[in-house]
Amino acid sequence: MTVKILDNCCSPAYLDFLKLVATTSDNWNLQFPMGEEITFEEKFLKLDIINHGIRNPYLAGLAMGLLLQIHEAGGQDLFNMSDFCFCGISIKDKHTKDNMHTDWGKKDNCVKIVGIINSDWKEEWGGGFIHNGTHNYIKPTSFCIFEPSELHSNDLILTDKKRLAIDFTVERGEGIL
């Protein structure tokens, strides 16, 4: 499976508003990445929006609105809107280690969708997406859909500026990536 990048899924203003609401939340946590060998220093901030139930109804509404826009921008065959498993936002900068990992097996019938919500993010700041050893730049308003059971990670971030990324876990569609 390859990474499918959908361009121009939403307006920069939508991302700015989502970022504003997310950064004012008081529900950030340091649970990720998980694993016995992970030290506290390797963890990064994550905001669970939907994870076994809605954590923040207002943010969940904004996230679902964004997911609908991604679906309409070309995701119709790649994922289904009917089964929504997870949504979260992470904060990383140049001090965050990479987190090369796999999520789960293909048996789960899910795909992940990731995008940067900083509308002003520049390619030279790094922070793209690595999937199976391939580096992908994800410009603001673009989102990538990929197989989570294959190795993936954020690309190195080269700035102290905080990069916020949203990720969704949804049911796989009929289209082949």
Rosetta blueprint (number, residue, H / E / L):
1 M L
2 T L
3 V L
4 K E
5 I E
6 L E
7 D L
8 N L
9 C L
10 C L
11 S L
12 P H
13 A H
14 Y H
15 L H
16 D H
17 F H
18 L H
19 K H
20 L H
21 V H
22 A H
23 T H
24 T L
25 S L
26 D L
27 N L
28 W E
29 N E
30 L E
31 Q E
32 F E
33 P L
34 M L
35 G L
36 E L
37 E L
38 I L
39 T L
40 F H
41 E H
42 E H
43 K L
44 F E
45 L E
46 K E
47 L E
48 D E
49 I E
50 I E
51 N E
52 H L
53 G L
54 I E
55 R L
56 N L
57 P H
58 Y H
59 L H
60 A H
61 G H
62 L H
63 A H
64 M H
65 G H
66 L H
67 L H
68 L H
69 Q H
70 I H
71 H H
72 E H
73 A H
74 G H
75 G H
76 Q L
77 D L
78 L L
79 F E
80 N E
81 M E
82 S E
83 D E
84 F E
85 C E
86 F E
87 C E
88 G E
89 I E
90 S E
91 I E
92 K E
93 D L
94 K L
95 H L
96 T L
97 K L
98 D L
99 N L
100 M L
101 H E
102 T L
103 D L
104 W L
105 G L
106 K H
107 K H
108 D H
109 N L
110 C E
111 V E
112 K E
113 I E
114 V E
115 G E
116 I E
117 I L
118 N L
119 S L
120 D L
121 W L
122 K L
123 E H
124 E H
125 W H
126 G E
127 G L
128 G L
129 F E
130 I E
131 H E
132 N L
133 G L
134 T E
135 H E
136 N E
137 Y L
138 I L
139 K L
140 P L
141 T L
142 S L
143 F E
144 C E
145 I E
146 F E
147 E L
148 P L
149 S L
150 E L
151 L L
152 H E
153 S E
154 N E
155 D L
156 L L
157 I E
158 L L
159 T L
160 D L
161 K L
162 K L
163 R E
164 L E
165 A E
166 I E
167 D E
168 F E
169 T E
170 V E
171 E E
172 R E
173 G L
174 E L
175 G L
176 I L
177 L L
